[in-house]
């Protein structure tokens, strides 16, 4: 591995690299003044859910003393242990059993009990007291209320309705919004958000100042029409749909699901309305005269892991697959974590075990099996499959370049006939061979009653999901889009809108966006553009002392966030800025550079994926979305930068800060090769190395260097140049990285010194940070 020679001033940059903090779950309890009305949803329910519902909530089997505090009926009825007394008495804390128990000094009486390791704070006790004094009014959970479009606050700041809602929150907390970001900052920010690629130097010149026809809005329109837009947004959905290129489990053989990945890219680029986007994936095969494209979309529900090991119990694994579909649907689309209802009534959310298996029933009549032979006899896809010929690909996804593909198979959904239909049972403790009571397909009544007019199959489920009265579908998706742009959703727990999830920081804005989204045809590009045109989005990311004091985590958006790029887009930025990126859309997944021995150390020794065989040529320089994902050994660089390992549905990625991330940027062959290739091009183009450094800076950081930055980088170049002249063999060893061809004439001390400067640019925090 070539050595990296870095001066001390650059090491200071690395010390601050990836300075992003991870915070624990937060709850916005609103600012309360004396006499303000206490909200059950926003003040009391979070306390009860954390401290009380495990023993006094929806799960009847775990409920203590027959006391239920998650419903008004349960909380106001007489106490079983104290006849004539009540848990809650409206307006009278002194007569409410709950209030006495939370104040008790007797360990035998105190609630929560000491052995639970839960304790109410004085502030929480005071809130409960005030709530009882005000009548102890219950409200349905905010996320289960029908989406109603609230009135827009009358505010004298901003461009559109979004700004009115955000500014109202800022002003209540004594915050002032930042001024608009500089044009080059907005150009970079919007390009990274919509395409995952840095803007070219030509784009920076074209839209500098956003004057005339080259306005900011026209720039957004241009970005939304680029094929790279679909590639960027697809990463979010591939995490939700747990897309991968292998089957998982021990043998982890290759599978050919990549046409589904390309369908997702194409759907976003064609701006398929979100309701259709969901319907095709949930039930495309059940639509009248279903096309191959609609059937292909149903691979969404076949992306889960499959076993190829001998000696398994087939029904056990088939049930596992149906459970995975059920949990992915509930978390990825409805934003609810229903898994625990597999074994018992949900402890926090109003979802019974019976309702869980009623939802399970929609997916229980797929033709798929639990086992189809061991790895030595494995087929490219599991039954049912969709055979796709080359002409089909050209028809479904006409932009795909796939010269090495003639015919392949993709795992898709297929429904059993009426005579083959399985009976669904509630499974005792969720065990596959412990059926109890039979159930019919239906949905949780707390969300939206399943209409008798709907088919009791996946198509009926899709229509229930996209019903305008469904309170979750549009809320969850607009929250995901907000998360993509701002780094955290209006609801931080993007996959949990239930009782244990985070409260929305801007509930009225969330409802306004959700209602507006459905009113305007579930148009995803319109939603993105609407948010990105707002002054809230266009603010500078500069941080003041007031921001740090009043809102250190930027919950109330008085500044633009500073966010490290997703793993895939870090790769994209390096390849694009160096000129190495191959802009081919779609096709089979690729195997770029990877440390040796990883696959071999985690394999059963059987199958085609026992050893990692790196690709060659142009396949080394594809976008990160196309990297081959093996479930048992995900791409190591991507995992270091917090990508999903794709073995289950994920609505949001974490953000960690580890030394490994800096080490990757300093030593990864792709980064070094890109630096070498860019250095070679610029050294040939410019006689003046100052101009070469400035162009590299502009390509990588998307702005002109400041005079001090230019001076520091040139000092570094001169010091490296001097050392390489003294040791020409050292220059040759530094440049000897990567497989991209290099002219022998370019192996010079000047190229090697410029390469080192470019490596340092890629290692700056600003390079891989959206701000």
WOKABEL-V305942 format. One record per backbone hydrogen bond with DSSP energy under -0.5 kcal/mol. NH is the residue of the N-H (numbers start at 1). CO is the residue of the C=O. Records with the same first field share a line. If there is no record, write none. Layout:
NH: CO / CO
This chain:
5: 3
6: 4
10: 7
11: 7
12: 8
13: 9
14: 10
15: 11
16: 12 / 13
17: 14
19: 16
20: 18
23: 21
29: 27
32: 30
36: 33
43: 39
44: 39
45: 40
47: 44
48: 44
49: 45
50: 46
51: 47
52: 48
53: 48
55: 52
56: 52
57: 53
60: 58
62: 59
63: 59 / 60
64: 55
67: 64
68: 66
69: 56 / 67
70: 56
75: 71
76: 72
77: 74
79: 82 / 85
80: 65
85: 82
86: 95
87: 77
88: 75
91: 132
92: 89
95: 92
96: 93
97: 86 / 95
98: 87
100: 96
101: 97
102: 98
103: 99
104: 100
107: 105
109: 106
110: 106
111: 101
116: 113
117: 114
118: 113
125: 121
126: 122
127: 123
128: 124
129: 125
130: 126
131: 127
132: 128
133: 129
134: 130
135: 132
136: 131
144: 141
145: 141 / 142
148: 146
150: 148
155: 153
163: 160
164: 160
165: 161
166: 162
167: 163
168: 164
169: 165
170: 166
171: 167
172: 168
173: 169 / 170
174: 171
175: 170
178: 558
181: 538
185: 182
186: 182
187: 183
188: 184
189: 185
190: 186
191: 187
192: 188
193: 189
194: 190
195: 191
196: 191
197: 191
204: 200
205: 201
206: 202
207: 203
208: 205
210: 207
214: 211
215: 213
219: 215
220: 216
221: 217
222: 218
223: 219
224: 220
225: 221 / 222
226: 223
229: 226
230: 226 / 227
231: 227
232: 228
233: 229
234: 230
235: 231 / 232
236: 232 / 233
237: 233
238: 234
239: 235
240: 236
241: 237
242: 239
243: 238
245: 629
247: 253
252: 248
255: 245
256: 380
257: 255
260: 257
261: 257
262: 258
263: 259
264: 260
265: 261
266: 262
267: 263
268: 264
269: 265
270: 266
271: 268
272: 267
274: 522
277: 273
278: 274
279: 275
280: 276
281: 277
282: 278
283: 279
284: 280
286: 283
287: 283 / 284
290: 287
295: 291
296: 292
297: 293
298: 294 / 295
299: 296
300: 297
301: 298
302: 299
303: 300
306: 247
312: 309
314: 312
317: 313
318: 314
319: 315
320: 316
321: 317
322: 318
323: 319
324: 320
325: 321
326: 322
327: 323
328: 324
329: 325
330: 326
331: 327
332: 328
333: 328 / 329
334: 329
336: 330
338: 336
341: 338
342: 339
343: 340
344: 340
346: 351
351: 349
356: 352
357: 353
358: 354
359: 355
360: 356
361: 357
362: 359
363: 360
364: 360 / 361
366: 363
367: 414
369: 383
375: 308
377: 374
378: 375
386: 410
387: 385
388: 408
389: 387
390: 406
393: 389
394: 390
395: 391
396: 392
397: 393
400: 397
401: 585
402: 400
405: 402
408: 388
410: 386
412: 384
416: 365
420: 417
421: 417 / 418
424: 439
426: 437
428: 426 / 434
429: 343
430: 427
431: 428
434: 431
436: 426
439: 424
442: 358
447: 444
448: 444
451: 449
454: 451
457: 455
461: 457
462: 458
463: 459
464: 460
465: 461
466: 462
467: 464
470: 467
476: 472
477: 473
478: 474
479: 475
480: 476
481: 477
482: 478
483: 479
484: 480
485: 481
486: 482
487: 483
492: 490
494: 492
496: 493
497: 335
501: 498
505: 490
507: 504
510: 506
511: 507
512: 508
513: 509
514: 510
515: 511
516: 512
517: 513
518: 514
519: 515
520: 516
521: 518
522: 517
523: 517 / 520
524: 522
527: 523
528: 524
529: 525
530: 526
531: 527
532: 528
533: 529
534: 530 / 531
538: 534
539: 535 / 536
540: 179
548: 544
549: 545
550: 546
551: 547
554: 551
557: 554
560: 540
563: 561 / 770
565: 768
570: 566
571: 567
572: 568
573: 569
574: 570
575: 571
576: 572
577: 573
578: 574
579: 575 / 576
580: 575
581: 575
582: 621
583: 581
584: 582
586: 584
590: 626
592: 590
598: 595
601: 597
602: 598 / 599
603: 600
610: 607
613: 611
614: 612
615: 591
619: 616
620: 617
621: 618
622: 619
624: 568
626: 623
627: 624
628: 590
630: 628 / 633
631: 629
633: 630
639: 635
640: 636
641: 637
642: 639
643: 638
650: 239
661: 658
662: 658
663: 659
664: 660
665: 661
666: 662
667: 663
668: 664
672: 668
673: 669
674: 670
675: 671
676: 672
677: 673
678: 674
679: 675
680: 676
681: 677
682: 678
683: 679
684: 680
685: 681
686: 682
689: 687
691: 688
692: 688
693: 689
694: 690
695: 691
696: 692
697: 693
698: 694
699: 695
700: 696
701: 697
702: 697 / 698
710: 706
711: 707
712: 708
713: 709
714: 710
715: 711
716: 712
717: 713
718: 714
719: 715
720: 716
721: 717
722: 718
723: 719
724: 720
725: 721
726: 722
727: 723
730: 727
731: 727
732: 728
733: 729
734: 730
735: 731
736: 732
737: 735
746: 743
747: 744
748: 746
752: 748
753: 749
754: 750
755: 751
756: 752
757: 753
758: 754
759: 755
760: 756
761: 757
762: 758
763: 759
764: 761
767: 764
768: 764
769: 766
770: 563
771: 769
